Amino acid sequence: MTVFILENCPFCRRARAWMDELIKENPAFAEIEIEFVDEKIERERAEAMDYYYVPCFFDSEGKKLHEGAASKKIIERIFKKVM
């Protein structure tokens, strides 16, 4: 799974905190390979994807799973989908 973020984005920080929390609650989620891409640092890569808001979650095949502010429940659904 690839997650496009911005370093100073409060929604991205919150999503990462929820991801950490979910992994602690369900160790099976730790098996999910997660790559974080800061769109400011990797502009070309970010521009190649179809999204506007961060955080933006893509599966390993490049399919968009969620875009924008995400609740813990949404992230849990994403984790279950990519397992």
MDTraj code that builds the backbone (N, CA, C; nanometers):
import mdtraj as md
import numpy as np

residues = "MET THR VAL PHE ILE LEU GLU ASN CYS PRO PHE CYS ARG ARG ALA ARG ALA TRP MET ASP GLU LEU ILE LYS GLU ASN PRO ALA PHE ALA GLU ILE GLU ILE GLU PHE VAL ASP GLU LYS ILE GLU ARG GLU ARG ALA GLU ALA MET ASP TYR TYR TYR VAL PRO CYS PHE PHE ASP SER GLU GLY LYS LYS LEU HIS GLU GLY ALA ALA SER LYS LYS ILE ILE GLU ARG ILE PHE LYS LYS VAL MET".split()
xyz = np.array([
    [0.0851, -0.1167, 0.0000],
    [0.0000, 0.0000, 0.0000],
    [0.0898, 0.1232, 0.0000],
    [0.0496, 0.2232, -0.0737],
    [0.1218, 0.3500, -0.0792],
    [0.0300, 0.4595, -0.0274],
    [0.0860, 0.5441, 0.0591],
    [0.0092, 0.6545, 0.1159],
    [0.0820, 0.7842, 0.0817],
    [0.0166, 0.8696, 0.0056],
    [0.0726, 1.0000, -0.0277],
    [0.0349, 1.0975, 0.0831],
    [0.1361, 1.1703, 0.1305],
    [0.1184, 1.2601, 0.2444],
    [0.1915, 1.3914, 0.2194],
    [0.1701, 1.4846, 0.3089],
    [0.2522, 1.6046, 0.3219],
    [0.2983, 1.6087, 0.4667],
    [0.4251, 1.6389, 0.4874],
    [0.4838, 1.6337, 0.6215],
    [0.4052, 1.7142, 0.7251],
    [0.3635, 1.8339, 0.6903],
    [0.2978, 1.9210, 0.7878],
    [0.1455, 1.9138, 0.7853],
    [0.0906, 1.8188, 0.7148],
    [-0.0546, 1.8040, 0.7040],
    [-0.1109, 1.7423, 0.8326],
    [-0.2010, 1.8137, 0.9010],
    [-0.2571, 1.7582, 1.0250],
    [-0.3400, 1.6319, 1.0008],
    [-0.4062, 1.6222, 0.8856],
    [-0.4848, 1.5028, 0.8543],
    [-0.3936, 1.3820, 0.8312],
    [-0.2766, 1.4072, 0.7731],
    [-0.1790, 1.3002, 0.7499],
    [-0.1206, 1.2512, 0.8818],
    [-0.0864, 1.3445, 0.9691],
    [-0.0322, 1.3060, 1.1005],
    [-0.1345, 1.2244, 1.1781],
    [-0.2594, 1.2664, 1.1732],
    [-0.3656, 1.1947, 1.2450],
    [-0.3845, 1.0548, 1.1859],
    [-0.3821, 1.0454, 1.0538],
    [-0.3969, 0.9149, 0.9884],
    [-0.2831, 0.8214, 1.0286],
    [-0.1615, 0.8736, 1.0338],
    [-0.0471, 0.7898, 1.0731],
    [-0.0614, 0.7431, 1.2168],
    [-0.1102, 0.8303, 1.3040],
    [-0.1313, 0.7926, 1.4443],
    [-0.2362, 0.6818, 1.4536],
    [-0.3448, 0.6945, 1.3757],
    [-0.4474, 0.5902, 1.3764],
    [-0.3936, 0.4597, 1.3192],
    [-0.3091, 0.4686, 1.2192],
    [-0.2496, 0.3481, 1.1620],
    [-0.1656, 0.2768, 1.2673],
    [-0.0841, 0.3525, 1.3393],
    [-0.0023, 0.2944, 1.4466],
    [-0.0902, 0.2299, 1.5531],
    [-0.1969, 0.2990, 1.5898],
    [-0.2890, 0.2479, 1.6914],
    [-0.3556, 0.1179, 1.6450],
    [-0.4000, 0.1152, 1.5207],
    [-0.4639, -0.0052, 1.4671],
    [-0.3672, -0.1232, 1.4619],
    [-0.2425, -0.0971, 1.4299],
    [-0.1418, -0.2038, 1.4257],
    [-0.1176, -0.2587, 1.5658],
    [-0.1168, -0.1721, 1.6657],
    [-0.1013, -0.2193, 1.8040],
    [-0.2217, -0.3027, 1.8469],
    [-0.3402, -0.2630, 1.8034],
    [-0.4629, -0.3347, 1.8395],
    [-0.4756, -0.4674, 1.7650],
    [-0.4257, -0.4723, 1.6426],
    [-0.4360, -0.5922, 1.5603],
    [-0.3004, -0.6189, 1.4946],
    [-0.2153, -0.6997, 1.5587],
    [-0.0807, -0.7248, 1.5063],
    [-0.0769, -0.7772, 1.3624],
    [-0.1847, -0.8374, 1.3146],
    [-0.1875, -0.8855, 1.1756],
    [-0.1723, -0.7696, 1.0774],
    [-0.2186, -0.6510, 1.1161],
    [-0.2051, -0.5337, 1.0292],
    [-0.0586, -0.4953, 1.0078],
    [0.0296, -0.5375, 1.0981],
    [0.1723, -0.5057, 1.0849],
    [0.2333, -0.5722, 0.9619],
    [0.1658, -0.6742, 0.9095],
    [0.2158, -0.7439, 0.7907],
    [0.1923, -0.6649, 0.6623],
    [0.1098, -0.5621, 0.6690],
    [0.0816, -0.4802, 0.5510],
    [0.2035, -0.3932, 0.5212],
    [0.2527, -0.4024, 0.3991],
    [0.3648, -0.3172, 0.3585],
    [0.3094, -0.1797, 0.3246],
    [0.3569, -0.0793, 0.3979],
    [0.3079, 0.0574, 0.3785],
    [0.4252, 0.1465, 0.3399],
    [0.4108, 0.2124, 0.2274],
    [0.5121, 0.3086, 0.1830],
    [0.4497, 0.4477, 0.1898],
    [0.5151, 0.5364, 0.2623],
    [0.4696, 0.6747, 0.2702],
    [0.5494, 0.7567, 0.1702],
    [0.4786, 0.8349, 0.0903],
    [0.5426, 0.9191, -0.0108],
    [0.5048, 1.0634, 0.0185],
    [0.6041, 1.1447, 0.0511],
    [0.5797, 1.2873, 0.0736],
    [0.5754, 1.3543, -0.0632],
    [0.4595, 1.4057, -0.0992],
    [0.4432, 1.4600, -0.2347],
    [0.5302, 1.5825, -0.2598],
    [0.5743, 1.6491, -0.1560],
    [0.6630, 1.7642, -0.1736],
    [0.8032, 1.7185, -0.2141],
    [0.8448, 1.6040, -0.1623],
    [0.9777, 1.5504, -0.1910],
    [0.9778, 1.4716, -0.3219],
    [0.8737, 1.3933, -0.3449],
    [0.8651, 1.3094, -0.4653],
    [0.7539, 1.3602, -0.5570],
    [0.7714, 1.4823, -0.6047],
    [0.6698, 1.5488, -0.6876],
    [0.6300, 1.4696, -0.8116],
    [0.7293, 1.4204, -0.8838],
    [0.7000, 1.3486, -1.0086],
    [0.6118, 1.2275, -0.9822],
    [0.6445, 1.1572, -0.8780],
    [0.5664, 1.0381, -0.8431],
    [0.4237, 1.0761, -0.8042],
    [0.4110, 1.1829, -0.7278],
    [0.2789, 1.2298, -0.6851],
    [0.1969, 1.2775, -0.8048],
    [0.2605, 1.3490, -0.8954],
    [0.1894, 1.4021, -1.0121],
    [0.1426, 1.2910, -1.1061],
    [0.2070, 1.1760, -1.0993],
    [0.1692, 1.0635, -1.1852],
    [0.0426, 0.9929, -1.1363],
    [0.0017, 1.0236, -1.0134],
    [-0.1166, 0.9592, -0.9555],
    [-0.2368, 1.0527, -0.9641],
    [-0.3554, 0.9944, -0.9641],
    [-0.4792, 1.0712, -0.9765],
    [-0.5398, 1.0973, -0.8384],
    [-0.4990, 1.2075, -0.7764],
    [-0.5568, 1.2480, -0.6483],
    [-0.5337, 1.3967, -0.6276],
    [-0.6064, 1.4530, -0.5324],
    [-0.5919, 1.5949, -0.5009],
    [-0.5639, 1.6157, -0.3524],
    [-0.6338, 1.5394, -0.2679],
    [-0.6220, 1.5574, -0.1229],
    [-0.5320, 1.4518, -0.0605],
    [-0.4647, 1.4910, 0.0476],
    [-0.3850, 1.3972, 0.1265],
    [-0.4467, 1.3855, 0.2652],
    [-0.4266, 1.2736, 0.3308],
    [-0.3573, 1.1557, 0.2812],
    [-0.4395, 1.0852, 0.1736],
    [-0.3683, 1.0189, 0.0849],
    [-0.4350, 0.9425, -0.0198],
    [-0.3747, 0.8022, -0.0220],
    [-0.4607, 0.7029, -0.0115],
    [-0.4210, 0.5631, 0.0005],
    [-0.4433, 0.4903, -0.1319],
    [-0.3397, 0.4175, -0.1771],
    [-0.3479, 0.3362, -0.2979],
    [-0.3060, 0.1937, -0.2647],
    [-0.3703, 0.0960, -0.3287],
    [-0.3270, -0.0420, -0.3080],
    [-0.2028, -0.0679, -0.3930],
    [-0.1509, -0.1896, -0.3854],
    [-0.0259, -0.2228, -0.4550],
    [-0.0387, -0.2188, -0.6069],
    [-0.1623, -0.2190, -0.6572],
    [-0.1845, -0.2125, -0.8018],
    [-0.2135, -0.0706, -0.8492],
    [-0.2085, 0.0264, -0.7573],
    [-0.2320, 0.1654, -0.7942],
    [-0.3767, 0.2095, -0.7891],
    [-0.4641, 0.1254, -0.7354],
    [-0.6055, 0.1612, -0.7231],
    [-0.6249, 0.2479, -0.5986],
    [-0.6926, 0.3612, -0.6184],
    [-0.7171, 0.4523, -0.5065],
    [-0.8171, 0.3895, -0.4103],
    [-0.7799, 0.3883, -0.2811],
    [-0.8652, 0.3309, -0.1776],
    [-0.9377, 0.4374, -0.0966],
    [-0.8725, 0.5506, -0.0772],
    [-0.9338, 0.6614, -0.0027],
    [-0.8502, 0.7867, -0.0259],
    [-0.9189, 0.9001, -0.0293],
    [-0.8518, 1.0290, -0.0499],
    [-0.9059, 1.1299, 0.0497],
    [-0.8148, 1.1990, 0.1190],
    [-0.8545, 1.3040, 0.2129],
    [-0.8586, 1.2549, 0.3561],
    [-0.9097, 1.3410, 0.4432],
    [-0.9159, 1.3098, 0.5864],
    [-0.9803, 1.1731, 0.6071],
    [-0.9192, 1.0934, 0.6944],
    [-0.9678, 0.9575, 0.7173],
    [-0.9840, 0.9322, 0.8663],
    [-1.0949, 0.8720, 0.9008],
    [-1.1184, 0.8335, 1.0401],
    [-1.0475, 0.7008, 1.0683],
    [-1.0413, 0.6654, 1.1941],
    [-0.9829, 0.5369, 1.2326],
    [-1.0600, 0.4229, 1.1665],
    [-1.1916, 0.4355, 1.1608],
    [-1.2772, 0.3328, 1.1009],
    [-1.2459, 0.3163, 0.9516],
    [-1.2273, 0.4274, 0.8822],
    [-1.1944, 0.4219, 0.7391],
    [-1.0602, 0.3523, 0.7187],
    [-0.9623, 0.3867, 0.8004],
    [-0.8297, 0.3254, 0.7867],
    [-0.8363, 0.1760, 0.8175],
    [-0.9160, 0.1390, 0.9154],
    [-0.9324, -0.0034, 0.9465],
    [-0.9910, -0.0775, 0.8258],
    [-1.0893, -0.0185, 0.7582],
    [-1.1476, -0.0792, 0.6381],
    [-1.0429, -0.0931, 0.5275],
    [-0.9590, 0.0097, 0.5135],
    [-0.8519, 0.0049, 0.4132],
    [-0.7568, -0.1100, 0.4450],
    [-0.7156, -0.1196, 0.5710],
    [-0.6249, -0.2277, 0.6118],
    [-0.6851, -0.3641, 0.5798],
    [-0.8120, -0.3825, 0.6126],
    [-0.8772, -0.5118, 0.5877],
    [-0.8855, -0.5415, 0.4381],
    [-0.9037, -0.4382, 0.3589],
    [-0.9142, -0.4553, 0.2135],
    [-0.7809, -0.4983, 0.1517],
    [-0.6697, -0.4474, 0.2034],
    [-0.5393, -0.4776, 0.1426],
    [-0.4731, -0.6023, 0.2004],
    [-0.5314, -0.6599, 0.3035],
    [-0.4725, -0.7814, 0.3631],
    [-0.4917, -0.9019, 0.2738],
])
top = md.Topology()
chain = top.add_chain()
for i, resn in enumerate(residues, 1):
    res = top.add_residue(resn, chain, resSeq=i)
    for name in ("N", "CA", "C"):
        top.add_atom(name, md.element.get_by_symbol(name[0]), res)
traj = md.Trajectory(xyz[None], top)
